[in-house]
Amino acid sequence: MGYLAFIFGRSTSAPAPLPVEADLTAIYAPKKPVVRQPNPPSVPIPIELIMTILESAYESAQAPEYNAFLQNASLVSRDWSYVAQKLLFRNVSLATQTAYIAFQQAVDRATPRGRMLGDTVVRMKVTLDQNQPYRLSHRSFARAVALCPNLYELSVGLYGEGAPGMDIIGAPDASRMKRTMPSFDERTLSILRAGPKISALQFSNWSDNSASLLQLLDVWPSVVSLDVSGTTPQLLDETMEPYPCALRELRTNFQTTPSVEFMQWLLHNSTGHLRVLDLAREPTSDVLEHLLDTHGATLESLALPSCGTHEAAAAVRNCTALRELKIESAWAAPMLYKALPSGLQHLAFGVDADTPLAPVVQAVKRSKDLRALTVQVWHSGLAHPQLPALKIACGIQGVDSGSRTTSRRSRGDPVPASTYPRTRTLDNLVYMASHTSHNALTTAVACC
């Protein structure tokens, strides 16, 4: 047992310590400690400065480009988002019922933010298309208008059966135009009447409905700027009372020239008030003669597709108060430029390779008030041999001749102008917001 105990027994003596050497030498030199500076206190940019930055792009960009810029700016920060959304809601477009529902929620008058956004809307564009499955309804259109007490300009587009070109058998879109565009019902018209008093109306009718324009004009005798296009309107009854409004601006782009009787009805109370007349399609001689004989003395801006006859040139020369003359065609009667009004500030005309420019050069040399020259280039117009002479004449007279365009020039904002050509400016937006006739919004909401 003693032997076994010796072999298997536990030893009472402590084990000898093993030698351990610690080597703390690093292969690479230690990095320098990073000294973190305290973050400086953030200084928020004033809301006024953010507004100035975002507004600065308004005058130089077209509406779609400006809206895309604002959408990107809204992603920068909370403050930028607030300002960008307020600017975005100055110009609203609605084409579907889904868009209307989202807009209605955004401008909910029960919330401070909704009231702020609704009060911001100055322009609204709506599309009423009977052929779309989720089309904006007439009632929703009226309610959207009623939710914007400061609305100044309204653009309405109608689409339905009878659009131009849809009578061609086998046309690509012929199957779309199946539903007739109905007129506005009395409930819709009552909501519109209870809403804001529109000052500028754009009405584009590409349907077979001929009564909607007259309905809207009856709703808003407050309109002073009217832009109508598409299907030629007709009087439903020759005994109708003349349109009571005194228009300051009229622009037309009809498929065919309306009758003299319609123009007399529309402009009956505009004598002495009409300042801007823009005819995008060639009018008949009797309509042009009537318009210029009746309103030529007060016209400040006149736009015609062409002026190639001596009769038309003589009629234009009788408009002695003109400060802007725009001729789209590359040909105009030379006598037109021989006696331009002395106060003319802006001249726009078309040029192709065969346009006689000598009368224009002489007109520029004689001018005293001309500020801007706009050339609409057609075909090989840039190669015209007399363009350098025209540019030199403009330089000597101090006329801005840098504008070259291949399409109709922007017409500017529909507000009274002191100088021409008119442009899109922030001052115009302020004017639109401050010159809206307010109605009782509670009545509008109750109608909704």
Buried (B, 14 or more C-beta within 10 A) or exposed (E): EEEEEEEEEEEEEEEEEEEEEEEEEEEEEEEEEEEEEEEEEEEEEEEEEBBEEBBEBBEEBEEEEBBEBBEEBBEBEEEBBBBBBBBBBBBBBBBBBEBBEEBBEBBBBEEEEBBBBBBBBBBBBBBBBBBBEEBBEBBBBBBBBBBBBBBBBBBBBBBBBBBEEBEEEEEEEBEBBEBEBBBBEEEBBEBBBBBBBBBBBBBBBBBBBBBBBBBBBBBBEBBBBBBBBBBBBEBEEEEEEEBEBBBBBBBBBBEEBBBBEBBBBBBBBBEEBBBBBBBBBBBEEEBBBBBBEBBBBBBBBBBBBBBBBEEBBBBBBEBEBBBBBBBBBBBBBBBBBEBBBEBBBBBBBBBBEEBBBEBBBBBBEBBEEBBBBBBBBBEEBEEBEBBEBBBBBBEEBEBBBEBEEEEBBEBBBBBBBEEBBBBBBEEBBEBBBEEBEEBEBEBBBEBB
